[in-house]
Amino acid sequence: MMRDLDPEDARAIVDPALRITVDAVRCYKGYVVQPTGDGIFALFGAPARHEDHPHLGWHRPPHRANR
């Protein structure tokens, strides 16, 4: 689907989804290492360790539960 779009049009679709994903990672105390084009590379438990990171990384954010 994306390969048939102009780069600007593809970006207009991907960027809002990336913003939602980054917000969710930060909400659950994760760390966004870098964007990967149409996704992100995120870590939970690094660089700062939190005892509940495994739990936070596993569960879907409540604001995305019904989508």
WOVENPE-V530538 format. One record per residue. N is the residue number from 1. RES is the residue in one letter. PHI is phi in whole degrees, 0 to 359 (999 if undefined). PSI is psi as a letter, one per 20 degrees, with the letter a starting at -180 (999 if undefined). Layout:
n->N res->RES phi->PHI psi->PSI
n->N res->RES phi->PHI psi->PSI
This chain:
n->1 res->M phi->999 psi->g
n->2 res->M phi->292 psi->h
n->3 res->R phi->294 psi->i
n->4 res->D phi->273 psi->i
n->5 res->L phi->261 psi->q
n->6 res->D phi->293 psi->q
n->7 res->P phi->305 psi->h
n->8 res->E phi->295 psi->g
n->9 res->D phi->292 psi->h
n->10 res->A phi->297 psi->g
n->11 res->R phi->299 psi->h
n->12 res->A phi->297 psi->h
n->13 res->I phi->275 psi->g
n->14 res->V phi->285 psi->g
n->15 res->D phi->304 psi->g
n->16 res->P phi->299 psi->h
n->17 res->A phi->294 psi->h
n->18 res->L phi->295 psi->h
n->19 res->R phi->298 psi->g
n->20 res->I phi->297 psi->g
n->21 res->T phi->294 psi->g
n->22 res->V phi->297 psi->g
n->23 res->D phi->299 psi->g
n->24 res->A phi->294 psi->g
n->25 res->V phi->299 psi->g
n->26 res->R phi->293 psi->h
n->27 res->C phi->301 psi->h
n->28 res->Y phi->260 psi->k
n->29 res->K phi->61 psi->k
n->30 res->G phi->272 psi->r
n->31 res->Y phi->232 psi->p
n->32 res->V phi->277 psi->o
n->33 res->V phi->283 psi->g
n->34 res->Q phi->193 psi->q
n->35 res->P phi->286 psi->q
n->36 res->T phi->237 psi->k
n->37 res->G phi->92 psi->e
n->38 res->D phi->252 psi->k
n->39 res->G phi->203 psi->a
n->40 res->I phi->223 psi->q
n->41 res->F phi->251 psi->o
n->42 res->A phi->233 psi->q
n->43 res->L phi->238 psi->q
n->44 res->F phi->242 psi->p
n->45 res->G phi->97 psi->j
n->46 res->A phi->214 psi->q
n->47 res->P phi->284 psi->i
n->48 res->A phi->252 psi->p
n->49 res->R phi->279 psi->p
n->50 res->H phi->233 psi->p
n->51 res->E phi->300 psi->h
n->52 res->D phi->262 psi->j
n->53 res->H phi->300 psi->g
n->54 res->P phi->303 psi->g
n->55 res->H phi->295 psi->g
n->56 res->L phi->294 psi->h
n->57 res->G phi->287 psi->h
n->58 res->W phi->274 psi->h
n->59 res->H phi->274 psi->q
n->60 res->R phi->287 psi->p
n->61 res->P phi->302 psi->q
n->62 res->P phi->303 psi->h
n->63 res->H phi->289 psi->i
n->64 res->R phi->250 psi->i
n->65 res->A phi->297 psi->h
n->66 res->N phi->260 psi->j
n->67 res->R phi->255 psi->999
